[in-house]
């Protein structure tokens, strides 16, 4: 009797900031290293909003996507789960991140989303609370626990990437990844057995 191997989970890690001098790639590098160490069999795809050539306005672009935009949509569609790396700007999340989210719809559906945030005293948590509402509208499940860096500066990270608060940040990342893994497997199985409508 032959058994079919379960394909590895695919997780898209989305960097939501485009600002000059941003710390977002450093945070994303740290989290990606944590994720790969925690789940070495998972495929991680880092999508940086700053590197994308998104249309400036929201056209009815499902029929007018460039090859680059079609490839991006496929990367989002093919992911089983997402982790959003977001700063907090003026109690909210970046406009370019919202634009990326809005340019896709069914690609997000029936999948889990986790959050890694950073900012001032609130550590980006107010941006995350608003993103939870956005992703609920897109039929996503947001995992409860996340990673948050308060009053973040480049000094929070050493040359090799680990956060100064290794135990706290790494522990939070593990909880996030465990929850994301559970939901990703459960929802992938559900989508395979019964397509989401």
TARATA-V397834 format. One line per field, one symbol per residue. ss: DSSP state (H for helix, E for strand, L for the rest). phi: phi as a letter, one per 20 degrees, with the letter a starting at -180 (. if undefined). psi: psi as a letter, one per 30 degrees, with the letter a starting at -180 (. if undefined). A space follows every 50 residues. Layout:
ss->???
phi->???
psi->???
This chain:
ss->LLLLLLLLLEEEEEELLLLLLLLHHHHHHHHHHHHHHHLLLLEEEEEEHH HLLLLLLLLLHHHLLLHHHHHHHHHHHHLLEEEEEEELELLELLHHHHHH HHLLLHHHLLLEEEEEEEELLLLLHHHHHHHHHHHHHLLLEELLLLEEEE LLLHHHELLLLLELLHHHHHHHHHHHHHHHHHHHHHHHHHHHHLLLL
phi->.edefffffddeddeedcffmfegffffffffffffffcfeeedceddgf eedeffdeeeegdcffgfffffgffffffeacceeceddlmbdffffffg fffccfgeflcecdcccbrefemnffffgffgfffffemddeffebdcde lfbgffcegeoffgegfffffffffgfffffffffffffffffbgfc
psi->kkkkkkllkkkkjjjfkgkkglfeeeeeeeeeeeeeeeiffkkkjkjjef gkikkeljligfggkleeeeeeeeeeefkflkkkjklkjhgalkeeeeee effldfefkhllklkjllbbefggfeeeeeeeeefefghlkkkekakkjk hklfffklegfkleieeeeeeeeeeeeeeeeeeeeeeeeeeeejkk.
